């Protein structure tokens, strides 16, 4: 939820105090390949860090995005799809790799600024 909240704070720029607290929390909790809500969490976290990269010349974004991108690329299947991490039981069964692959592609392209939501 911090990632989604930070994405909204970055969008509307209400002041730096809360935004800095959210960034600090994200950076104290680096991404790992586990858990429920892996894809939406990192989608919002990467977007928020991308939008706030001017706060530290992109250092936090580059570190966080680099780690998420490596995790995804290391686990990409031969057919091009991306799996769900361990601990992601419900979506694995309900949505399959179509969802996880779509989310991975969105995450990996955030730095390009082409997402319709960013226009």
C-alpha positions in Angstrom: 0.0 0.0 0.0 2.9 2.4 0.6 3.8 2.0 -3.1 0.3 2.9 -4.3 0.1 5.8 -1.9 3.5 7.1 -2.9 2.5 6.9 -6.6 -0.5 9.1 -5.8 1.6 11.5 -3.7 4.0 11.8 -6.5 1.2 12.5 -9.0 -0.4 15.3 -7.0 2.7 16.8 -5.3 1.1 17.7 -1.9 4.4 18.5 -0.3 7.6 16.6 0.2 7.2 15.5 3.8 4.9 12.5 3.3 6.6 11.7 -0.1 10.0 11.5 1.6 8.6 9.2 4.3 7.1 6.9 1.7 10.3 6.8 -0.3 12.4 6.1 2.8 10.0 3.2 3.7 10.3 1.7 0.2 14.1 2.0 0.2 14.3 0.2 3.6 12.2 -2.6 2.2 13.9 -3.6 -1.1 12.1 -5.8 -3.5 12.3 -9.6 -3.2 10.8 -12.4 -5.2 8.1 -13.4 -2.8 4.7 -12.6 -1.6 1.2 -11.7 -2.4 0.6 -8.7 -4.6 4.2 -8.8 -6.0 3.2 -7.3 -9.4 0.9 -4.4 -8.3 3.3 -3.5 -5.5 6.3 -3.2 -7.7 4.3 -1.6 -10.5 3.3 1.3 -8.2 6.7 1.4 -6.4 8.7 1.7 -9.7 6.2 4.3 -11.0 6.5 6.4 -7.9 10.3 6.2 -7.7 10.4 7.1 -11.4 8.2 10.2 -10.9 10.3 11.3 -7.9 13.7 10.6 -9.4 14.6 14.3 -9.3 14.7 14.1 -5.5 18.0 12.2 -5.6 19.0 12.4 -9.3 17.5 9.0 -10.0 19.6 7.0 -7.5 16.7 5.3 -5.7 14.8 4.6 -8.9 17.9 3.1 -10.6 18.6 0.8 -7.6 15.0 -0.3 -7.1 14.1 -0.7 -10.8 17.4 -2.4 -11.5 16.7 -5.0 -8.8 13.1 -5.6 -9.9 14.2 -5.8 -13.6 16.9 -8.4 -12.8 14.4 -10.5 -10.8 12.0 -10.5 -13.6 14.5 -11.2 -16.4 16.1 -14.0 -14.4 12.8 -15.7 -14.1 11.3 -15.2 -17.5 10.2 -18.4 -19.1 11.5 -19.7 -22.5 8.1 -18.9 -24.0 8.4 -15.2 -22.9 6.0 -15.4 -20.0 6.7 -14.4 -16.4 5.7 -16.5 -13.5 4.2 -15.6 -10.2 6.6 -15.6 -7.2 6.1 -18.0 -4.3 3.3 -16.9 -1.9 1.1 -15.6 -4.7 -1.4 -18.5 -4.7 -4.7 -16.9 -5.6 -3.8 -15.0 -8.8 -1.7 -17.9 -10.0 -4.8 -20.1 -10.2 -7.3 -17.4 -11.1 -5.4 -15.4 -13.7 -2.5 -17.5 -14.9 0.6 -16.1 -16.6 -1.4 -13.7 -18.8 -1.7 -11.3 -15.9 1.8 -11.8 -14.5 3.3 -11.3 -18.0 1.3 -8.2 -18.7 2.3 -6.7 -15.4 6.0 -7.6 -15.9 5.9 -5.9 -19.3 4.4 -2.8 -17.8 6.9 -2.7 -15.0 9.8 -3.2 -17.3 8.7 -0.3 -19.5 7.9 2.3 -16.8 11.2 4.1 -17.4 10.3 4.8 -21.0 7.3 7.0 -20.0 5.0 5.5 -22.6 2.2 4.1 -20.3 -1.1 5.7 -21.2 -1.7 6.6 -17.5 1.5 8.8 -17.7 0.3 10.8 -20.7 
